[in-house]
Amino acid sequence: MKHHLIYFFLVISALSFAQKNNKPSYFGIKVGGNIATISGDFSEEYSSRFSFHIGMTGELEISKTLQLVPEVLFSSVGAENVVLNYITLPIGLRVYPDKNFYLEAGPQVGFSVGAVKEVGSTQFGNDITNVNQTDFGANIGIGVKTDSRVLLGLRYYLGLSNLIQDQTYNNYNRVFQFSIAYLFKN
């Protein structure tokens, strides 16, 4: 819980900083695909799973080449036959070495909104009870931003917190995300 409060205050401080500087800020919508798996103990038993993410994104200018990127996303990850759904809060720093090309990195926290096992087309409710309710990790990515504020991005999420509550096994989320976003000027 302590980490969540620190993370929350970091977001609020960053947003306040951006507003005080009267720099341009943008908000928008984001949607894309996930190629997810679980690594760690018995990870050879897990195949990749294709799923999606959708939500809100923003860009807060710190300087001409540096942006703060807060997001709120619904993201479905996991692996084949294991569906882990999260509300994720990635916060990134985006560097523009070129006008339309960017590199980004930053932390992410996710809050579980459901974990189910699938067998064929049948889902067995929220039946995975030993999954941690939060997932913490780091993102790194690249992308392009058009002059009309459309973004195309590729990001890798490296889960750093164990998915299993009882610590008997060590398993972590691993996710490639590709997305498209549109930013509105604030």
N, C-alpha and C positions, 0 to 999 in steps of 0.2 A: 504494500500500500504506500509505503514511504517513497518508493521509486515512481509510482504513478503521480503523486503530488509534485515531486520535483519536475517530472516531465510536463505536467499541466502548467506549472509556473514558468517553465522555460518557454512554452508556447505563448502564454499571455505576455511575457516580457518581450519576446520577439515581435509580436503583433503590435504592441505599444510602441516599440522602437521604430517600426516601419511607419506608423501613423504620425509620430512626432516629426519625422524627417521630411514630411510632405513629398515623399518620392512616389512615383507611379506604383499602383498596385492593381492586380488583376485577380479575378476569381472565375471559376469555370466548372465545366463538367468533364468527367473522365470516364472512359470505359475501355475494357480490353480483356485479353485472354491471359490465363495462367497455365504454365506447365509446371506442375507441382509434384514433389515426392517427399518422402520421409527418409532421413539418413540416420545412421547410428546402429544400435543393436538390431540384428535381424533385418537390416535394411535391404538385403538381397531378396527378401520376400515381397518387397514393395515395388510395384511398377509405377511409372509416372501417370499422372491424372491431368486431363485437360479440363479447365474450368474457367471462371471469369472473375472480374472485379469491376465495380462501378461506384461512382461517388463524386465528391467535390474536390477541387484542387485550387491552388492559388499561387501567385507569384508576387512577392513583396520586394521591391528593389532596395538593395543595400548600397550598391554602386552600379555603374553602367554594365559591369561584367559579372556581378555577383547578386544572386537572388535568394531569398528565403522562400522555401516551398512547403507550406503546410497543406495536408490533405486529410480527408475523412473518407474512407472507402469501406464498402462491404467487399470482402474477398473470400472466395471459396478455394481452399487448398486441400492438403492431405496427400493421399496416394490412391492408387486403384483400390476400390472397395472400402476406403476410409475417407469420409468427407468431414473436413474441419472448416467451419464457417466462423469468420471473425469480422468485427468492426475494427479496422486498423487506422492508426494515426501516425503516418510517416511524416517526419519533418526533415527536409533536405536542404542542403546548400547546393545551388546550381551555379556553375561557373560557365560563362560564355567566352571561350577563347576566340570565337568567331561570331559574327552577328547572328547567325541562325543555327549554330551548332552548340550543344551544351554537354557538360559532364555533371553528374550529380552524385551526392553521397549523404547519408545521414541515418539516424536511428529510427526505429519503428516499434511501436507497442500495439499489440492486438488483443482484443477482448473477445473471448469465445461466445458465440451466440448459437452454438449447436455442434454436436459431433455425432455422426451416424455411420453405421456400417451398411454397405450395400452388397447385395448378392443378386447379380443380374439386374433386373429393373426394380427389385423390391428394396425399400429402405426400412430399417428397423428402428425408427424413432431416434430419440436422443439416448441411445443405449450405451454409448461409450462414457462410462462414469469416472474413469481415473485420469482424464485429460485435464491438465492445468487450465485454469480459466484465463490466464494471460500468457501471451507469447511476446518475447522481446528479441530484437535482432537488428541487423544493419542492412541497408540498401546501398547499392552502387549501380549507376546507370549512365546511359548516353541517349542523346536524342537530337531532333531538329525542331525548330520553331519557325513557321512561315511568317511572312510579313502580315498575313491576315490573322495571326494569333492561333493557328492550329498547331498542335504539338504532336509529334510521333515519337514515342519513347520505347526504350528497351531497358529493363531493370532486373537486377538479381537480388533476391532477398535471402540472407543467410540467418536462419534462426539460431539464436544463442542460448535460449532457455529450453530446458527439458520439457517435452510434451507430456511426460508421465508424472503424476503426482507422487507416487510412492518411491520414486528414485530407484526402483529395481532395475529398470532398463533406461538407457539414454537414447532418446530419439529427438530429432530436430527437424523443423520445416525447412525446405529448400524450394525456392520458387523463382522461375523465370517469368517475368511479366512483359507483355508488349501491349501498348496502349495508344489511344488517340484521345486528345483533349482539345477543347475549345475554351479560350479565355475571353471574358468580357472585361472591358476597362471599368474600373471602380470609380 
